[in-house]
């Protein structure tokens, strides 16, 4: 069967433009490199009012920290009880909220003094945590992100994260930036940019080569840690057991032309 010439032209144009607009992943440019505690099993990272706050994991070694970005110096440190494996971290008002991995418990502290204020319970595992000004947003290693009431951790809603219909699992450390959720993917050097409304992946940031394998002490020294300084538009990333913290600029991908086979 032969298509009318006008229909053939429309089909050909559609195929051509779909291929022409295929985009590579965003990449990065390093702006500054700062020292970071290479013994810190980084699970959560947030920048607030001039300081970096970090949650580290591993039972018996989990901590909450306030750090100086420029020097990497630890300004304040709280060791968690041995029963807790520290996970995601975010700020809420004058408090810090820290997840634990399998204890189903969130720990709330005064941000200035690190005084423990209260605990909140949740179902499932705790991985990453951020907030959008209305709700806390929690990842648990699945493709689902849950939006929680910060006062009682009651689930308000949830989204399933998908890229072209394919569920994306292993969502880990989170950061809310410019109306999007940035998420580390565990054991990956990529960050997903996620729509908080639909769960659709809006794009990917490829951070391969940021810290060479030769500087990673174990296979678990993976990318994990995103913090954003909104006042100065600075994006920080690091990883578990990484000796460095990086300030980066995202370099947007350019549309690339993909050869298209002409229809016969």
N, C-alpha and C positions, 0 to 999 in steps of 0.2 A: 504494500500500500504506500502510495506517495502522498506526503503532506502538501497542502497548498503552500506556495512559496512564502506567503506572509506568516503562516504558522511556523514553518521551518525557521524563518528568521527570528521569530520570537523565542523559540526553543533554543536556538543557537546562542542568542544574546543572553538568555537566562543562564545557560551553562557557562558561558564565557565569564560573566560577571561574578557568578558564584565562585568560580575558580580564581578569578583575579583578586577577589577580596579576601581570600584565605589569608589569615594573619598568623605570623609567628608569635611566640610568647613574648611578653615584655621582658626586658633584661634590666641591668642595673649599672650604676656607676658609683664607685666608692668615693665618698666625700671626705670622711675622716675614719681613722682606725684608733680605737681606744683599748686600753688594757682591760681584761676581764678575768675574774678568778677561775682558773682552769680546773678547780675542784668543785665548782658549782654545777650541780645537775639541774640546769635551768628548766623550769616548768612553767613559770609565769613571769611576765615582764610588763611594767607599766611606768610611764613617765608622768609625774605630777609636780607642778610648782617648782621646777628646777632640779628635781631629784629623780633618780631611777630607783624603782622598787622592784624587788625580785623575789620570787618564790622558788626554792630548790627542793628536789625530791630525794628519795631513797630513805627507807626506814632507818632511824637512828642517826640520820644526817640531814634531815629536812630542816629548812630555815626560812625565815622571813628577813629580808635585808633592805636597808636604804643605802644607796651608793652614790658616790660622786662620779658623774659620767667621765669627766676629763682624766681622772687619775685611776678610776676603778676602785678607789679606796672605799671600804665598807664603813659607813658612818654609824649605822645602828644594826644590830643583829639579834634576832630572837630564835632560839632553838625550839623546834616543835617537840612535843612528847614522842617517845620512840614508837608509839602505836600508830602514828600518822605518817603517811607518805605525801609530802606537799605537792600540790599541783597548781592549777591556774590561779591567777591573781588579777584583781581589778580594784579600782577606787570607786567609792560611792560616798559623795559628800566628804565629810572629814574622816571617813573610815576606809579601811582596806578589807577586802573580802578575799579569803584564801580557800581554795578547794583542797580536799584530800582525795586520794585515788579511790580507795575501796571502803572507806569508813563511812560513806554517805553523810559526811559532815562538812559544813563550811564554817570557817573560823573568822570572826569579825573583830577587828582591832581598831583602836584609835590610831589614826595615821601619824600623828606627831610623836606619841609616846610608845606606840606598839602595845599599849595596855589591852589585854584581852577583854572584850565586851560581852560577847555571847556566841553561841553556836546555832546553826540552822541545819536542818536535815533535808536530804533530797534522795530520790531513788536513782539507782544505777551508779555508774562510775563517774568520777569527776576528772576531766582532762583540762580543758581550757576555759577561760572566763574573760568576758569583756562586758561593756555596757553601752547603751545607746542614749542615755539620758532619761529613759523611761523604765527600762527593764534591764536586768542582768541577762547575759546570753551565755549559755553553757554548752560545751561539747563533751561527749562521752566516748569518743572513739568510733562511733557509728556515723552514718550519713545524716543524722538528725541533730539539729541545733535547737535547744529549748530556750524560750524567753520566760524569765522568772520574775515574779514580784520581789523586789529587793528587801522588802520587810519580812516576808515569811517564806520565800523560795517556792511559792505556789506557781505552778506552770500557767502562764497566760496564753501561750500559743507555741507552736513549733513549726519548723520548716525542714524539708528534706533537701539536702544539697545534691544537685545533679548537674552534670556537664553533658549537654546534648542528650538528655534523658537517662544518662548512666549515673547511678548513685555514686557519690564520692565518699569513701569511708576514711578512717584514720585521721579525722579532723582533730587537730590538737590545739596548740596555743592560738589564742584569738586576739584581734585588736579591731576596734571600730574606727574607721578612717573615712572621712568625706562621705558619710552615708553608706559605706560598704563595710562588710565584715571581711577582714583579712584572716586567713587561716593557714597555719603550717600543716602540712601533711606528713605524718610521722614516717620517718625513714625516707624522706624525700627532700630534695633541695628546691622545692617549688612551693610557692605561696598561692593559694586560691583567693580570688576576689569574688565575694559572694553577695548576691542581692538579698538584703534582709526581708524583703517583701515576698519573693518567690522561691528563694533557695537556689536559683540558677547561678551557675558559675559565670561571671561576667568576663573573666580573663584570668591569665596565669602570669606569675612573675617567676622567671627562671633564675635562680641564684647559684647555679652550678659554678664551681671554681672560686666561690667567695672565700672559703677556708679550704685549702688543699688537703687531700687525704693524709699527706705526710705530717700535718699538724693536728690530726685527730687521733686521740690516744686509744680509743676503742671503737668498735663498730656502733656503739650506742652514742657516740659523740656526734649527734645529728643536729641539723638546723632546728631550733626551737626557741623562739623568743622574738616578739614583735612589740615595739613600743613607739608611740608617736607623740612628738612635742608639737602640739597644735599652735602654740604661740609663735614658734619660729619655723614651722613647717619642716621639721626634721624627723626622719624615719630611721629608727634603730633596729638592728637585728643581731642576734647571736645564736648560740646553740648550747646544747648540753656538753659540759666539760670543755668548752671552747676557751682558748686563752685570749680571745679578742672580741670586742664589741664593735660593730660597724655602723656608721651612719652612711646611708645610701640614698641615691636618687633613682627613682624608677625611670628607665628609658623605654618609652612606648614603642611597641612593635610597629613596623611599617608594613603596609600591605605588600605582599609579594606576588608576582605573576607566576602562575603555575601553568605549564604547557597543557593545552587542551587538544585532544585528538579531534580532528574535524570529522563530523558525521558523514557517512557515505550516502 
